[in-house]
Amino acid sequence: MALKVCDVFTKNNSQDDDGLFLEKLESIKEETIKTLPAKSNSVRNSSETYDPVEVKDILSSNNLLKGNYQLSEECVSNSSVFTELGRQEILNTPTNEKLTLVKRLVGLYTCSPYTFLVGIHNGAFFLIDSHPIGEALGGNGNAILVRTKN
């Protein structure tokens, strides 16, 4: 889901729509969650988990991506998403000085076994978790967009 949201966003995003950026991203996320499974379930094994490179290959070979992407691993560790080290790793990423200078950027962040869409908009970090998030955690049973105050 995260890769497809990145794909749709990067191919449809205009640099001059600053005021609507997060709303547009939210809309793309919701539409992707509603439509991608019907298109992709027949070309994947739904009982398996795939890494982003495998997902890219499956989506690309079935004409489900608009762009042609080369994925790379930028920061590699063995910390899983539910460990303190995994939590700190994702929280510390947006504090990288180079990233805070970027106006707008989206990408994937994998913290086993999950992949999230992460990004920066006007110096503020955001994350989209496309997995079901219940009301107790601030979601509506679908995905959630989380953004920092700064």
C-alpha positions as CSV (number, residue, x, y, z in Angstrom):
1,M,0.0,0.0,0.0
2,A,2.8,2.4,1.0
3,L,4.6,2.0,-2.3
4,K,1.4,2.5,-4.3
5,V,0.6,5.7,-2.3
6,C,4.1,7.0,-3.0
7,D,3.6,6.2,-6.7
8,V,0.3,7.9,-7.1
9,F,1.4,10.9,-5.0
10,T,4.7,11.5,-6.9
11,K,3.0,11.1,-10.3
12,N,0.0,13.4,-9.5
13,N,1.6,16.0,-7.1
14,S,2.0,19.6,-8.2
15,Q,4.7,21.6,-6.3
16,D,2.3,24.6,-6.0
17,D,-0.4,23.0,-3.9
18,D,1.2,23.6,-0.5
19,G,-2.0,24.3,1.3
20,L,-3.7,21.1,0.2
21,F,-0.7,18.8,0.5
22,L,-1.6,16.7,3.5
23,E,-5.3,16.6,2.5
24,K,-4.3,15.4,-0.9
25,L,-2.1,12.8,0.6
26,E,-4.9,11.6,2.9
27,S,-7.2,11.3,-0.1
28,I,-4.7,9.3,-2.1
29,K,-4.1,7.0,0.8
30,E,-7.9,6.4,1.3
31,E,-8.4,5.7,-2.4
32,T,-5.4,3.4,-2.7
33,I,-6.6,1.3,0.3
34,K,-10.1,1.0,-1.3
35,T,-9.0,0.1,-4.8
36,L,-5.5,-1.6,-4.7
37,P,-6.5,-4.9,-3.1
38,A,-9.1,-5.7,-5.8
39,K,-6.3,-5.1,-8.4
40,S,-3.4,-6.8,-6.7
41,N,-4.9,-9.8,-4.8
42,S,-5.1,-11.9,-7.9
43,V,-1.3,-11.5,-8.6
44,R,0.0,-12.1,-5.1
45,N,-0.2,-14.6,-2.3
46,S,-2.2,-12.8,0.4
47,S,-0.9,-15.1,3.1
48,E,2.7,-14.0,2.4
49,T,4.5,-10.8,3.5
50,Y,6.7,-9.1,0.9
51,D,9.5,-6.7,1.1
52,P,9.2,-3.4,-0.9
53,V,11.5,-4.7,-3.7
54,E,9.2,-7.8,-4.2
55,V,6.1,-5.5,-4.1
56,K,7.6,-3.2,-6.6
57,D,8.3,-6.2,-8.9
58,I,4.8,-7.6,-8.5
59,L,3.1,-4.2,-9.1
60,S,5.3,-3.2,-12.0
61,S,5.0,-6.5,-13.8
62,N,1.2,-6.1,-13.6
63,N,1.1,-2.5,-14.7
64,L,-0.1,-1.3,-11.3
65,L,2.7,1.4,-10.9
66,K,2.8,4.6,-12.9
67,G,6.5,5.1,-12.4
68,N,9.6,3.1,-12.7
69,Y,11.5,3.1,-9.3
70,Q,14.8,1.9,-8.1
71,L,14.6,1.1,-4.4
72,S,17.6,1.2,-2.1
73,E,18.3,0.5,1.5
74,E,19.5,3.7,3.2
75,C,19.6,2.8,6.9
76,V,19.8,-0.9,7.8
77,S,19.4,-2.4,11.3
78,N,17.9,-5.5,12.8
79,S,15.5,-3.6,15.0
80,S,11.9,-4.6,14.7
81,V,9.0,-2.2,14.9
82,F,7.9,-3.3,18.4
83,T,11.3,-2.8,20.1
84,E,12.6,0.4,21.7
85,L,15.5,0.5,19.3
86,G,13.0,0.3,16.3
87,R,10.9,3.0,17.8
88,Q,13.9,5.3,18.4
89,E,15.2,4.7,14.9
90,I,12.0,5.9,13.2
91,L,11.6,8.8,15.6
92,N,15.2,10.0,15.1
93,T,15.2,9.8,11.3
94,P,13.4,13.1,10.7
95,T,15.9,15.0,12.9
96,N,18.6,14.4,10.3
97,E,19.8,17.9,9.4
98,K,19.8,17.3,5.6
99,L,16.2,16.1,5.7
100,T,14.9,19.1,7.6
101,L,16.1,21.3,4.7
102,V,13.9,19.4,2.2
103,K,10.6,21.1,1.2
104,R,8.8,17.9,0.3
105,L,9.8,14.2,0.1
106,V,8.1,10.9,0.3
107,G,9.5,7.4,0.7
108,L,9.2,4.0,2.3
109,Y,10.4,3.0,5.8
110,T,10.6,-0.7,6.6
111,C,10.8,-1.8,10.2
112,S,10.2,-5.5,10.1
113,P,7.6,-6.8,9.5
114,Y,5.9,-3.5,8.5
115,T,6.5,-0.9,5.8
116,F,5.3,2.7,6.2
117,L,5.1,5.7,4.0
118,V,7.2,8.5,5.5
119,G,7.9,12.0,4.4
120,I,8.7,15.5,5.0
121,H,6.6,18.5,4.1
122,N,7.9,22.1,4.9
123,G,10.3,20.7,7.5
124,A,7.6,18.6,9.3
125,F,7.8,14.8,9.4
126,F,4.8,12.7,8.6
127,L,4.1,8.9,8.5
128,I,1.2,6.9,7.0
129,D,0.5,3.5,8.4
130,S,-1.7,1.7,5.9
131,H,-2.4,-1.2,8.3
132,P,-5.8,-1.2,10.2
133,I,-5.5,1.3,13.1
134,G,-8.3,1.1,15.7
135,E,-10.0,4.0,17.4
136,A,-8.1,3.5,20.6
137,L,-4.9,4.5,18.7
138,G,-6.6,7.4,16.9
139,G,-7.6,5.6,13.8
140,N,-10.9,4.6,12.2
141,G,-10.2,0.9,11.5
142,N,-8.4,1.8,8.3
143,A,-5.0,3.6,7.9
144,I,-3.8,6.7,9.8
145,L,-1.8,9.8,8.9
146,V,0.4,11.0,11.7
147,R,2.2,14.3,11.5
148,T,4.5,16.2,13.9
149,K,3.6,19.6,15.2
150,N,6.7,21.2,13.7
